[in-house]
Amino acid sequence: MSKVKITETSLRDGHQSLMATRMTTAEMLPIIETMDKAGYHAMEVWGGATYDAAIRFLNEDPWERLREIRKRAKNTKLQMLLRGQNLLGYRHYADDIVDKFVELSIKNGIDIIRIFDALNDTRNIRQASESTKKYGGHSQLAICYTISPVHTIEYYKKLALEMQDMGADSIAIKDMSGILLPNMAYELVTELKAILSVPLELHTHATAGLAGMTTLKAIEAGVDIVDTAISPFGGGTSQPPTESLVRTLQGSKYDTELNLEVLKEVAEYFKPVRKKYIDNGTLNPKALLIEPNIIEYQLPGGMLSNLLSQLKVQEAEDKYEDVLREIPHVRKDLGYPPLVTPMSQMVGAQAVLNILTGRKYQMIPKEIRDYVKGMYGKPPVPIIDETRKLIIGDDEVFNGRPADLLGAEYEKMKTEIGDLAKCDEDVLTYACFPQVARDYLERKYIEKEVEIHEINGFF
């Protein structure tokens, strides 16, 4: 066993998990060159909710952020998270959009793309993986880890081999809810390492208080790479803290060889950034608390706060525990989907409706109907007839790959957005988030024009 490699997540999942992805590019850039000296295997800097948050809340160009980070990170690989055929949005996109998005992500500076599908339906990750390899990127295919009667070690082994056969350059165990128990991690990693010839990475969350122990057991079982977040953005609903693991492994055969002095400097830089977001209420201290019961409900950290705010709007906060208890029932009814975006939001919303109306499936969101019709892919377990009839009546279920129902979309999107888009990246922003993108692009270019006029006027 050689040294363990570390992927630093603070610039993507760290602030996404703790404070709704609100860190700005200006707050990131001054420390990138220092982070580049730490000795990380990779830095996760893009994808997930970063794109949506940048254009929706921060009035920033996500592509510009990526280019600016790339300029400063000369030694470290840059990594992003991609939701397979959903890209960074919430629906399936046509293959030509997926291909273009991957091409430009790599062109603008991404080296490694971690690709997952919320249902572990490999048909929904194939196009993104093939495009990643076509444009010279590293395709890391991710298994969404969940607990159910069907999600056994054998299930995960079969899935990992299928991903390896699809051409994965590495495989990740994506434990988005932080529910992978330490001994289970040891067993799972041992079994996967015995059959895989590509590197294996572990991604977990500290929500239930398990992450440090789980990561250590995975390392002892031979995992190649682990995800951590620098301490100001580590722990709680984020990843285990980087420095703690580096110190733990120091002097052992698993020594990461990361530079602790550099890590200290990085942590010192981020402390006032964290303080700012705690002071303005963006980082709720609750996100840093341990919740061991998460293992029963299997909810990703961000979803708990989401549920609370939904119930607050309905003036039904007293129903919180009832909703939590309802979630496993809805999940079972829907064929045990892993609770990761967008399935976690959908299952949560249905559980809220079941409790508030007092009757199961009296009110059903469109997304749940589409899911039962097969529009998101194949559920891990077939949905029983009784539930299917309750939700979609006699409507037909589609068993193919959802994206096969879509014709080429890119040129159509380009025409729709017209002159508002000044480059291919703008067109992709519009394709992923049509409503938000119009406002964002208008602001982006009108503000730029005003600036130019002011400068010209001054001179």
C-alpha positions in Angstrom: 0.0 0.0 0.0 1.5 3.3 -1.1 0.6 6.7 0.4 -3.0 7.8 0.4 -4.0 10.5 -2.0 -6.3 13.4 -0.9 -8.9 15.3 -2.9 -9.7 18.7 -1.3 -13.4 19.6 -1.4 -13.6 22.9 0.3 -14.0 24.9 -2.9 -17.0 22.8 -4.0 -18.7 20.3 -1.6 -17.3 21.9 1.6 -19.1 25.2 1.1 -22.0 23.6 -0.7 -22.7 21.3 2.3 -22.3 23.9 5.0 -23.5 27.2 3.5 -25.5 26.6 0.3 -22.5 27.1 -2.1 -22.3 30.8 -1.4 -18.5 31.4 -1.4 -17.5 33.8 -4.1 -14.8 33.6 -6.6 -13.1 36.7 -5.1 -12.9 34.8 -1.8 -11.3 31.7 -3.4 -8.7 33.2 -5.7 -6.2 34.7 -3.3 -5.5 31.3 -1.7 -5.4 29.0 -4.8 -1.6 29.3 -5.4 -1.0 28.4 -1.7 -3.4 25.4 -2.0 -1.5 24.4 -5.1 1.6 23.8 -3.0 -0.1 21.4 -0.5 0.4 18.2 -2.5 -3.2 17.3 -3.1 -4.1 14.7 -5.6 -6.9 17.0 -6.8 -9.0 19.9 -5.8 -12.8 19.7 -6.4 -13.6 23.2 -7.5 -16.6 23.0 -9.8 -19.9 21.3 -10.7 -22.6 20.2 -8.2 -24.5 23.3 -7.1 -21.7 25.8 -7.8 -22.9 26.7 -11.3 -26.5 27.3 -10.3 -25.5 29.3 -7.2 -23.1 31.5 -9.2 -25.6 32.7 -11.7 -28.7 32.7 -9.4 -27.3 34.2 -6.2 -23.8 35.6 -6.8 -24.2 37.2 -10.2 -20.9 35.5 -11.3 -19.8 33.6 -14.4 -19.1 30.0 -13.3 -16.8 29.5 -16.4 -14.8 32.6 -15.4 -14.3 31.1 -11.9 -13.0 27.9 -13.4 -10.6 29.7 -15.8 -9.2 31.9 -13.0 -8.7 28.9 -10.6 -6.9 27.1 -13.5 -4.5 30.0 -14.0 -3.4 29.8 -10.4 -3.4 26.0 -9.9 -0.5 24.9 -12.0 0.4 21.6 -10.2 -2.9 20.2 -9.0 -5.6 18.4 -11.0 -9.0 20.2 -10.9 -12.1 18.1 -10.4 -15.8 18.6 -10.9 -19.0 16.8 -10.1 -21.5 16.0 -12.9 -25.0 14.5 -12.5 -24.6 12.3 -15.6 -27.4 13.1 -18.2 -28.7 15.8 -15.8 -25.4 17.7 -16.0 -25.8 20.4 -13.3 -29.5 20.9 -13.8 -32.6 18.9 -12.8 -33.8 17.2 -16.0 -32.2 15.0 -18.6 -30.4 16.8 -21.5 -29.8 15.6 -25.0 -26.6 13.9 -25.8 -25.3 16.8 -27.9 -25.7 19.2 -24.9 -23.9 16.7 -22.6 -21.1 16.3 -25.1 -20.6 20.1 -25.5 -20.7 20.7 -21.8 -18.0 18.1 -21.1 -15.9 19.4 -24.0 -16.0 23.0 -22.6 -15.5 21.9 -19.0 -12.2 20.3 -20.0 -11.2 23.1 -22.3 -11.7 25.6 -19.5 -9.6 23.7 -17.1 -11.2 20.6 -15.6 -9.0 17.4 -15.5 -11.2 14.9 -13.6 -15.0 14.6 -14.0 -16.8 12.6 -11.3 -20.0 11.4 -12.9 -23.0 9.9 -11.1 -26.7 9.0 -11.7 -29.2 9.4 -8.9 -30.6 5.9 -9.6 -27.2 4.2 -10.3 -28.6 3.6 -13.8 -25.4 3.3 -15.9 -27.3 4.2 -19.1 -27.5 7.8 -17.7 -23.8 8.2 -17.3 -22.5 6.6 -20.5 -22.6 9.7 -22.7 -20.9 11.9 -20.1 -18.2 9.3 -19.6 -17.5 8.7 -23.3 -17.3 12.5 -23.9 -14.9 12.9 -21.0 -12.5 10.4 -22.5 -13.0 11.8 -26.0 -11.8 15.2 -24.9 -8.9 13.9 -22.9 -10.4 14.1 -19.4 -10.3 11.5 -16.5 -13.7 9.8 -16.2 -14.4 8.9 -12.6 -17.7 7.0 -12.3 -19.4 7.2 -8.9 -21.6 4.6 -7.1 -24.3 6.3 -5.0 -24.1 4.5 -1.7 -27.4 3.8 0.0 -28.8 1.2 2.4 -31.8 -1.0 1.5 -32.7 -4.7 1.1 -31.4 -4.6 -2.5 -28.2 -2.5 -2.0 -25.9 -5.4 -1.0 -22.1 -5.8 -1.4 -22.9 -8.0 -4.5 -25.0 -5.2 -6.0 -22.2 -2.7 -5.6 -19.6 -5.1 -7.0 -21.7 -5.8 -10.1 -22.2 -2.0 -10.5 -18.5 -1.3 -10.1 -17.5 -3.9 -12.7 -20.1 -2.5 -15.1 -18.6 1.0 -14.7 -15.1 -0.3 -15.2 -16.2 -2.1 -18.4 -17.7 1.2 -19.6 -14.2 2.7 -19.5 -14.1 4.4 -16.0 -10.5 5.6 -15.3 -11.4 5.4 -11.6 -14.4 4.6 -9.4 -15.8 6.6 -6.4 -18.0 5.4 -3.6 -20.2 8.4 -3.2 -21.7 8.3 0.3 -23.7 11.5 0.1 -25.6 11.1 3.4 -22.6 10.0 5.5 -24.3 6.7 6.3 -21.5 4.3 5.4 -20.6 2.6 8.7 -16.8 2.0 9.3 -16.9 -1.8 9.3 -19.1 -1.8 6.2 -16.6 0.6 4.5 -13.8 -1.9 5.3 -15.8 -4.8 3.8 -17.0 -2.9 0.7 -13.6 -1.4 -0.1 -11.9 -4.9 0.4 -14.4 -6.5 -1.9 -14.2 -3.8 -4.6 -10.4 -3.7 -4.5 -10.3 -7.4 -5.1 -12.1 -7.1 -8.5 -11.1 -3.7 -9.8 -8.0 -2.7 -11.7 -8.7 1.0 -11.6 -8.2 3.3 -8.5 -11.0 3.6 -5.9 -11.9 6.8 -4.1 -14.1 7.4 -1.1 -16.4 10.4 -0.6 -18.4 10.7 2.6 -19.9 13.3 4.9 -19.4 13.9 8.6 -23.2 14.4 9.3 -23.6 11.3 11.5 -20.2 11.6 13.1 -18.8 8.6 11.2 -16.7 10.2 8.5 -13.3 10.1 10.2 -13.7 6.4 11.3 -15.2 5.4 8.0 -12.3 7.0 6.1 -9.7 5.4 8.3 -11.3 1.9 7.8 -11.5 2.4 4.1 -7.8 3.4 4.0 -6.9 0.2 6.0 -8.9 -1.8 3.4 -6.8 -0.3 0.6 -8.8 2.7 -0.8 -6.5 4.8 -3.0 -8.0 8.3 -2.7 -10.2 10.0 0.0 -12.1 13.3 0.0 -11.5 15.8 2.8 -12.2 19.5 3.4 -9.8 22.0 5.0 -10.9 22.4 8.7 -12.8 25.7 8.5 -15.1 24.0 5.9 -14.8 20.5 7.3 -16.9 18.4 9.6 -20.7 18.7 10.2 -22.5 18.1 6.9 -19.2 18.5 5.0 -16.3 16.1 4.6 -13.8 15.1 7.4 -11.2 17.8 8.0 -8.0 17.5 5.9 -5.4 18.4 8.5 -6.8 15.9 11.1 -6.5 13.0 8.6 -3.1 14.2 7.5 -1.9 14.2 11.1 -3.5 10.8 11.8 -1.6 9.1 8.9 1.7 10.9 9.4 4.6 8.5 9.9 2.4 5.4 9.0 2.6 3.5 5.7 -0.4 5.5 4.6 1.3 8.9 5.1 -0.3 11.4 2.7 2.9 13.5 2.5 0.8 16.6 2.4 2.6 19.8 3.6 1.0 20.6 7.0 2.5 24.1 7.1 0.8 24.9 3.8 -2.5 23.4 5.1 -2.2 25.6 8.3 -1.9 28.7 6.0 -4.9 27.6 4.0 -7.0 27.1 7.2 -6.0 30.5 8.6 -7.1 32.1 5.3 -10.5 30.5 5.4 -11.3 31.1 9.1 -12.4 34.8 8.6 -14.3 33.7 5.4 -16.2 31.2 7.6 -16.8 33.8 10.3 -18.4 36.1 7.7 -20.9 33.5 6.7 -21.7 32.5 10.3 -22.2 36.2 11.2 -24.5 36.9 8.3 -26.6 33.7 8.9 -25.6 31.9 5.7 -23.7 29.2 7.6 -26.2 27.9 10.2 -24.3 26.5 13.2 -26.8 23.6 13.0 -25.0 22.4 9.9 -21.9 21.7 12.1 -23.8 19.6 14.6 -23.8 15.7 14.6 -27.0 13.9 13.8 -26.5 10.1 14.2 -30.2 9.4 13.4 -29.4 10.4 9.8 -28.6 6.7 9.2 -32.2 5.8 9.6 -33.5 8.6 7.4 -30.6 8.6 5.0 -31.0 12.2 4.1 -28.2 14.3 2.6 -27.3 17.2 5.0 -28.6 20.0 2.9 -32.0 18.3 2.7 -32.7 18.5 6.4 -32.6 22.3 6.4 -34.6 22.3 3.2 -37.4 20.2 4.8 -37.5 22.5 7.9 -37.9 25.6 5.7 -40.7 23.9 3.7 -42.6 23.1 6.8 -42.0 26.6 8.3 -43.7 28.1 5.2 -46.7 25.8 5.8 -46.6 26.6 9.5 -46.3 22.9 10.2 -42.9 22.7 11.9 -44.4 20.4 14.5 -44.8 17.8 11.7 -41.0 17.5 11.2 -40.6 14.2 13.0 -43.6 12.7 11.2 -42.2 13.7 7.8 -38.8 12.1 8.7 -40.6 8.9 9.6 -42.6 9.0 6.4 -39.5 9.3 4.1 -38.4 5.7 4.4 -42.0 4.6 3.5 -42.1 6.8 0.4 -38.6 5.5 -0.6 -39.7 1.9 -0.3 -42.8 2.6 -2.4 -40.7 4.2 -5.1 -38.3 1.2 -5.4 -35.5 2.3 -2.9 -33.9 5.1 -5.0 -30.7 6.5 -3.4 -31.5 9.8 -1.7 -29.3 12.2 -3.8 -30.2 15.1 -6.0 -32.8 15.1 -7.5 -34.3 12.0 -5.8 -33.8 13.3 -2.3 -35.8 16.5 -3.0 -38.6 14.5 -4.7 -38.9 11.9 -2.0 -38.8 14.6 0.7 -41.5 16.7 -1.1 -43.8 13.6 -1.4 -43.4 12.8 2.3 -44.3 16.3 3.2 -47.5 16.2 1.1 -48.4 12.7 2.5 -48.2 14.1 6.0 -49.8 17.5 5.4 -52.8 16.1 3.5 -53.2 13.1 5.9 -53.5 10.7 3.0 -50.8 8.9 1.0 -50.4 10.1 -2.6 -53.5 12.4 -2.5 -51.3 15.1 -3.9 -48.5 14.0 -6.3 -45.8 16.4 -7.8 -45.2 16.1 -11.5 -41.6 14.9 -10.9 -42.8 11.9 -8.9 -45.3 11.0 -11.7 -42.5 11.3 -14.3 -40.2 9.2 -12.2 -42.8 6.4 -11.9 -43.3 6.6 -15.7 -39.5 5.9 -16.1 -38.5 9.4 -17.2 -35.5 9.4 -14.8 -34.3 5.9 -15.5 -34.8 2.5 -13.9 -35.6 2.3 -10.1 -33.3 -0.1 -8.2 -36.4 -2.3 -7.5 -39.5 -2.4 -9.8 -42.4 -0.3 -8.3 -45.3 -2.5 -7.3 -48.5 -2.3 -9.4 -50.6 -1.0 -6.5 -48.3 2.0 -6.0 -47.8 2.6 -9.7 -51.6 2.7 -10.3 -52.1 5.0 -7.4 -49.5 7.5 -8.9 -49.9 7.3 -12.7 -53.1 5.3 -13.2 -53.0 3.3 -16.5 -50.3 5.5 -18.0 -47.5 3.5 -19.8 -44.1 3.1 -18.2 -41.1 3.9 -20.4 -38.3 1.3 -20.0 -35.6 2.8 -22.3 -32.9 5.4 -21.6 -34.7 8.7 -20.9 -32.4 10.8 -23.1 -33.3 8.7 -26.1 -36.6 10.5 -26.2 -34.8 13.8 -26.8 -33.6 15.1 -30.2 -30.5 17.2 -30.5 -31.0 20.4 -28.5 -27.9 22.6 -28.8 -28.7 24.5 -32.0 -32.3 25.0 -30.8 -31.1 26.5 -27.5 -28.6 28.7 -29.4 -31.4 30.1 -31.6 -33.7 30.6 -28.5 -31.2 32.6 -26.5 -30.1 34.5 -29.6 -27.8 37.6 -29.2 -27.9 37.4 -25.4 -25.4 34.6 -25.6 -21.9 35.8 -26.6 -20.2 32.4 -26.5 -20.9 28.6 -26.3 -20.6 28.8 -22.5 -23.4 31.3 -22.4 -25.6 28.9 -24.5 -24.9 26.1 -22.1 -25.8 28.3 -19.1 -29.1 29.0 -20.9 -29.6 25.3 -21.7 -29.2 24.3 -18.1 -31.1 27.1 -16.4 -33.4 28.8 -19.0 -35.3 31.1 -16.6 -32.3 32.2 -14.4 -29.9 32.5 -17.4 -31.9 35.2 -19.2 -31.8 37.6 -16.3 -28.2 36.6 -15.5 -26.9 37.2 -19.1 -28.7 40.5 -19.4 -27.1 41.7 -16.2 -23.7 40.3 -17.2 -23.5 42.1 -20.5 -25.4 45.3 -19.7 -23.2 45.9 -16.7 -20.1 45.3 -18.8 -21.3 47.8 -21.5 -22.1 50.4 -18.8 -18.5 49.9 -17.4 -17.0 50.3 -20.9 -19.0 53.5 -21.6 -18.0 55.0 -18.2 -14.3 54.3 -18.9 -14.5 55.7 -22.5 -16.4 58.8 -21.2 -13.7 59.3 -18.5 -10.9 59.2 -21.1 
